Amino acid sequence: MDERERLLRAVLSGRLAEVNRLVEDLKDLSATDLAVACALCRDEDALPLIAAAPDVNQALAPFDWPPLLYLCFSRLQRRAEAAAAACRMAEALIGRGADVNARKPDGSASHPETALYGAAGINANAELTALLLAAGADPNDGTEEIGAETLYHAAELPDNRCLRLLLAAGVARDKLSYCLARKLDFEDPEGTALFLEAGADPNFVTPFGSKETRVHKAVRNDRSLTVLDLLLAAGGRTDGEDAEGLTPYTLAVRMGRTFLIGRLLQAGACAEDAGPLDVFLGACARGDRSAAGYLVRQQPDLLAEASTNHAGHLAAAAFEGRHKAVALMLDLGFPPDARGEFGSALHMACWRGHAEAVRALVAGGADLELANDFDGTPLDTAVFAAFNCHDPQGGMTTWGLPEDVRHGDYPGVVRALLEGGADASVVNDFPTGRADIDAVISHWRQ
């Protein structure tokens, strides 16, 4: 890989410190290289090159993208001056006939990565998003697949300006309804209301996985009463069933969502939907030893049923950092390597930076070398998450940069894993670039 490609990869992936180092050596390149000028958002260099280009839709090395994609996917737009320059450059490209629905050639048909996706789903540049939409960019991402890639990732943003623009441009109702679930991964009443006002159906069922309605999703993610009320006011039902046959109320009981339970009953949920197993799982989820112990004494078979067939509740507690619940379930005999969304309970706790939950799982015998869905150990997961788990509620997002990870105790997670016997020598790409984590690993490498 030459230095030019290294620079472009750094710009497009948000490694801005690396960009600053490389630009010093390649500072004159953007004056003659349209792809570099666009990626660096240097309008003083790009505008003459755009005016002179015989074809602004020509695929440029190294990724075979047209100039507009290098521009729209440049993470330098996180800087205000670069975001403004990007708009001026986009206007010039559009004026020369740039295809505003251009997409990366290596993207899939069901997940197209278009210029609009870069502007709205990754860089949160509302002005650039408005330019593209006005020029004919498709907010439905030109695919018949369920969901819309740009809208899905714009739903991750705490700033809803791009979301407003996309919704105003007209998104198919099934795509709205599908993508509402992504907004519910975050506590954002304003964004939830925008989806519902645009016509999203709170009773839409995800056609795969757990087949939840959006009311189920809100309960699972422990959204606020404000968000739940928005869904109910829009016609959200309390009696819909997911793939397990659970209503939102039963799910709330199982997950120990105390405040949501009462609101769902007020909205017409049937208390009889929840049985002894649901109540027991809820006690475990709250870390309520007294209630869990009482229920097991009354019905001893509850424990075997819960720990055998519902062990995923341990992983869910680990994911949310409910370390008292984790410790209780381990003491009751739940398997320490219970499966979560993408790995074991330990991977789930490592991803979110929940050091206390990690310590409880390590003490409970969790496997320190077990691979997750991406073939990473818990230690790999912790190091990767320290740079990529941009939001503690919604996990990995496209818009975040490494420096945006400010939650979680990732040094504490790494320390707990190493103290438990994880191998410090196998950490990839050491030093990692985070001094607090590198100090812990260095100590164990000595």
N, C-alpha and C positions, 0 to 999 in steps of 0.2 A: 504494500500500500504506500503510495507516494504521499508527500506532505499536503498536497492539494486535497486529496481524498480524505486524509486524516482531518484536515480543517473542516471540510463539509460535514463529515460524520459528527464531529464535535458540535458544530452549530445546530445540526438537525436533531441531536439527541439531548441538547441542553447542557452539555459540559462546558459551561461558559468560562471557567478558569482555564481550561485547556485551550479554548478559542483564543483567549487573550495572549497566551504564550505563543501560539502558532502564528497569530496575525503579525507579531513582531518580525517574524522571518519572511512572511509572505505579504507584506503590507502594500506592495505595488501590484499584486496579481489582479485585484478587482478592477483595475483600470482597463484591462483588456479581456477579462473573463466574465461573461454575463452570468453564468451560474454562480460564481463566487460573489459577484457584486450583488446579486439578488439575495443570496443566503446571508450575506453580511449586512443587508439592508442599507447599502451605500448608494443613495439615490444620485449623488453627484457623479458617481462612476457609472451607474446602471442606466440613467436616462439617455446619455449619448449612445450607449451600446444598443439600447432598445430602439432608438430612432434609426440606427444604421443596420439593424438586423434584417436580413432578407426574409426570415420566417420566425416569428416569435413563438411558434409552436414546435420548433425543432427540438428533438430530444438531445439533451446535453449530458455528457459523461460527468461523473462515473455511474449515475443511476438511471440514465436514459429518461430523465424528466424534462419537461418543458420549463422555461424560466419561471413561470407563474408558480409551479409547485415548489421550486427551491425557495421562492419568496414566502409563500403562504405557510410552509412548514418550518421556517427559520425560527428557532427559539429565542433569537435575539429580540424578538418583538416584545419580550417581557420588559424591555427597556423602553420608556415612553418615546424617546426620540427616534428609536428604530421603528416602533409601531407607526408613528406618523410618516416616516420615510417610506415604509412598506405601502401605505395607502397611495402615496404619490407615484410610486413605481407601478403599482397595480393599475392605476388609472392609465398610465402610459401603455402598459401591456394590453389592456383591454381596448384602448384606442387603436392599437395596431392589429387587433383581431385575435387576441389570446382566447383560447377555449376555456371559459370559466368553469366548465364541467370536466376539465382534465383530471385524470386520476392516475395514481401510481401504477405502473405496469405490473408490479409484483403483488398487488393487492388481490384479494379474492372477490368473486362476483357478489357474494353475500355481505362482504365487509369492505366496500370500496373506500379508498382513502383519497378523497377529492380535494381540490383547492379549498372548498368551503369547509371541509373537515379540518384542514390545517388552521384556517383563520378562526373558526368558531369553536371547534372541539378541542384544539390543543393550545392555541395562543390567546384565546379570549379577546381577540381584537374586534370590537364591535364595529368600528368604522370600516375596517376591511371587509367584515362580514356583510355590512350594508351595501358596499360597493359591488361585491360579487352577486348578491341577490338581485340588486337593481339591474345587473347585466345579464341576468338569466340563470344564475346558479340554482340547481335543483335541491331544495331542502329535504326532499325525499331520497336524495343520493342516487337517483336513477336506477333503483333496484326494486324488484317485486318481492324481495325477501322481507320477512317480518322485521320490524324495527327500521331505524334510519341511523346510519353510523354517526353523522354529524350531530343530530339531535341527541342521541344517546350520550355522547361525550360532552356536549354542551350542558347536559343535565348535571354533570359533575361539578360545574363551576359554582363557586359561592356568589359570583357576580352574575346576575341573570340578564344582563343586557343582550348578550348574544342569543339567549333562549327566547327572549321577547321577539327579536327580529325573525328568528326561524319560525316561531309559531304564527307570527303575522303573515309570513310568506305563504303559509298554507301547507300543512303536513297532513297526510292521510290519517284518519281516525285510529286505525289499528296500530299505526306506527306511534302515534301520540300515546295510546293506551299502553303499548309495550314499553316505551321509554319512560313513562311515569314511574315504573318500578325502579329505574336507575336513580331518579331524583329522590325516591324514598330510601335509598341507601344513605342519605344525608338528612340532617335535621334542617329543613328549609321550608317553612310554611309558605313563604312568598312564592317560591318556585313551584311548590305543589299546587297552589291556587292557580298559577298561570297555566299549568297543564290542564287542570279541570275546567277553567274558563274557556280554554281552546277546544274542549270537547272530549278530553280523555275519559275513558270509561273506568270507574273505580272497580267494576265487577269483571273487567277483562281478565281472562285466565291465560297465564303463560302456558303455551301448548307443549311444554316439555318440562323435565325435572319434577319439581314438587307440585306444579300446576296450581299455583296460588293466584288468588285475586289480589288486587292492590291493597285491600283491607288486610288480608293475611300478611302481605309484605310489610305493612306498617307495624303490625303487631310483632312480627318476627324481629324487626330491626329496632324495636322499642322506641318508636317515634312518639312524639309528645301528644298530649290530649288535643292540642290545637290542630295538629296534622290529622289525627284520627277524626276529629269533628269535621274537618274539611271534606274528607272522603265520605263520611256518613251523610253530610248535607248534600253531597252531589249524587246521592242515591246508593252509596255503598251498602251492600247487604251484610248482615251478621250471620246469615245461615248458609253462605256458600261453603262448599267443601273442597279441600285440596286433594292431592293424589292419595293421601292416607285416610281420607274421609273426615278430616278435622275441620271444624268451623273456626273462624277467627277467635271466638270465645274459648274453645277448647285449647287452641294454640296458646292463647294468653295465659290460661291456667297452667299449662305444661311449662311455659317459660318463666313463670313467676312474675308476669307483668301486672303487678297489683293495681296500679291506677287505671290501666286500660281495661281490666276485668270489670270494674264497676261501671265504666262508661258503656261498654258493650252490653251489659245487662240493662242499663237504662234505655239503650237503643233497640231493645227487643230480643237480645240473645237469650237462648234457653239454658238456664243453669244446669239442667239435667244432661246437657251434652257432655259434661265433664264427669268422668268416673273416678274411682279411687286411684287408678294408675296415674291419671292426669294430675290429680291433687298431689300425689307423692312426688312426681317429677317436678312439679312446681315448688314444693318444699326444698327439694335438692337444689333447684336453680337459684333459690333465694339464700342458700346456705343455712337453712333453718334446721339445725340438728334435732331440736326438740320435736318439731312437727314430723320430720322424717322418721325419727325413732318411734314415735307414737304410732304412726301409720303402719310401719313394718311389724310392730308388736301385734297390731290388730289383724293384719293380713300378711303373714310372713312370705307368701308367694309373690308379693309385689316387688321385692328386691330382685329376685331372680329374673322376673319378666323385664324389669327396667334395665338392669345391667347387661342383660343378654340382647334384648331387642331394641333398646333405646339408648345405647351407649353414646350415640352422637350428641346427646345432651351434655356430656362432659366436654366434648370438643367445642360446643357452642359457648359454654361457660368460660373455657379457656380463651376463646376468641374475643370475648367481651371483658376479659380480665377479672372475672368474678372469682378471685382466688379462694375465698371461703367456700364457695360452692364446689370448686375443683377439689379442694381438700376433703370436703364431706363425701363427695362421690367416690373418691379414691378410697377413703376409709370404709365405705359401704361395699366396696368390691367391684366398682366399675373398672373395666380394663383400661390401664393407663395409656395404651396406644389407640384409643377409640378414634374412629375416622371422622374427620371434619370435611370442609368444603374441598380442600386441595391437598390434604395431608393429615397427619395425626394431630391429636389435641396439642401436642408439643409444638408442632409446626404452626398451628393457629395462634398460640400464645406468643411464639417468637415473632411472627409476622407483625403483630400489633405492638410489640415491645412491652409486654406485660411480665415484668420480672418476677413478681410474687407468684403468679400462676405458673411460670416456668419452674421456679424453685419447688413448688408443690408437686409438679409432675415429675421432676427429676427425683425428688425424694420418694415418690410413689412408684418408681421403677420404669418410667417411660424410656423407650429405646432411643438413645442418642445418635444412632447411625441410620435410623429408618429413613428411607428416601420418600420425598413427597412426589406429587404428580410431575414435577419438573426435574426429578432425579437429584434433588438437593437434600442435604442433611438439615437438621434443625439449626446447626451453626451457620450453614450456608444461607438458610432462610433469614436468620437474624441479621446477618451482614447485608444481604440484598435489601431487606426491608428498611434498613437504616438510611438507604438512599432512595427508595422507591415507594414506600408506604406513605403516600403524600397526605392522606387524610385518615385520621383514626376512626372515623365512622364508615367511610366508603372504601377504604383500602386504596389500592393502586389506581391512579387517575392518569390521564394523558397530559393534563396541563401542568402537573407539578414538576418542579426541579429538585435536584438532590438537596439543596439548601432549604427547601420548604418542609422537610421532615423535622418537625420541632416537638413532636409528641413522643411518648414512650421512653422507656429506660433501656435503650439498646445496649449500652455498656454493661448494665446490670444483667441483662439477658445473656450476653456473651460470657460474662463472669460465672453465672450460675451453670451454664452448660459446661464450661471448662472445669469448674470445681467438681462437677458431676462425672467427669471423665471423658468429655469430648476431646478430639484430637486437634490441637491448635495448629499443627503443622500442615493440615490439608486445606486451610483457608485459601480460596482462590484470590488472585490479584492482591496479595499482601505487599505493602501496606494498602489499606483500603481507601485511605484519604480522609478518614475521620479520626482525629487525634485521640479522642476519648476511647474509641474502640481499639485503635492500634496499640494504645498503651496497655490495655488489658491483654490483648493477644501476645504482645511482646513479652510481657511478664511470664506467660505460660510457655512461651517458646524457649525461654532460657534454660 
